[in-house]
Amino acid sequence: MLSRVLLEGGARTNARFLAGGLVDEISLLLFPAIGGHTGSQTLFAAGAEGLARQVHLSMLSTAVRQGGVVHLRYRVT
């Protein structure tokens, strides 16, 4: 049985796993760079209904890493 899986899918795959209750933590790294391209992908694409009513996040930790990278960890409830 798997106890830990790293999901690095696209926005739709990420949203499907979240909606299915298969994600217990989100680890997000923010890099100090700005792309700003029109049509850039989001982390989660769940259509017009979104995920706000299905998924709630609570902060587990924050840390600043080398090069100004910010690491955010959230518990999914």
C-alpha positions in Angstrom: 0.0 0.0 0.0 1.3 3.5 -0.8 1.6 5.9 2.1 3.0 8.9 0.2 2.6 10.0 -3.4 4.0 13.2 -5.1 1.4 14.6 -7.6 2.9 16.9 -10.2 0.0 16.9 -12.6 -1.5 19.8 -14.5 -4.3 22.0 -13.3 -7.1 19.6 -14.3 -5.4 16.5 -12.8 -4.6 18.4 -9.6 -8.3 19.5 -9.3 -9.6 16.0 -9.9 -7.4 14.5 -7.1 -8.5 17.3 -4.8 -12.2 16.8 -5.6 -11.8 13.1 -5.1 -10.5 13.6 -1.6 -7.2 12.1 -2.5 -5.0 15.0 -1.4 -4.2 15.6 2.3 -1.4 18.2 1.9 -0.4 20.9 -0.6 3.3 22.0 -0.7 3.7 25.1 -2.7 7.0 26.8 -3.7 6.9 30.4 -4.8 9.9 31.6 -6.8 10.8 35.3 -7.0 10.2 35.7 -10.7 7.2 37.1 -12.7 6.1 35.4 -15.9 2.8 37.2 -16.4 2.0 35.4 -19.7 -1.6 35.7 -20.9 -3.3 32.3 -20.6 -0.9 31.0 -17.9 -2.0 27.8 -16.3 -3.4 27.8 -12.8 -2.6 25.2 -10.1 -6.2 23.8 -10.1 -8.7 24.0 -12.9 -12.1 22.7 -11.8 -14.5 24.4 -14.2 -17.1 27.0 -13.4 -18.1 25.3 -10.1 -14.6 25.6 -8.7 -13.5 23.8 -5.5 -14.2 26.3 -2.8 -17.2 24.5 -1.4 -15.4 21.1 -1.5 -11.8 21.8 -0.3 -10.6 23.9 2.6 -7.0 24.6 3.4 -5.3 25.3 6.8 -1.7 26.5 7.1 0.8 24.0 8.3 4.0 26.0 7.8 5.8 28.7 6.0 9.6 29.0 5.3 11.9 31.2 3.3 14.5 29.1 1.4 17.6 29.9 -0.4 17.3 32.5 -3.2 14.1 34.0 -1.7 11.9 31.0 -2.5 8.9 30.8 -0.2 7.7 27.3 0.8 4.0 27.1 1.9 2.5 24.0 3.3 -1.3 23.5 3.7 -3.4 20.7 5.2 -6.4 19.9 3.0 -9.6 19.4 4.9 
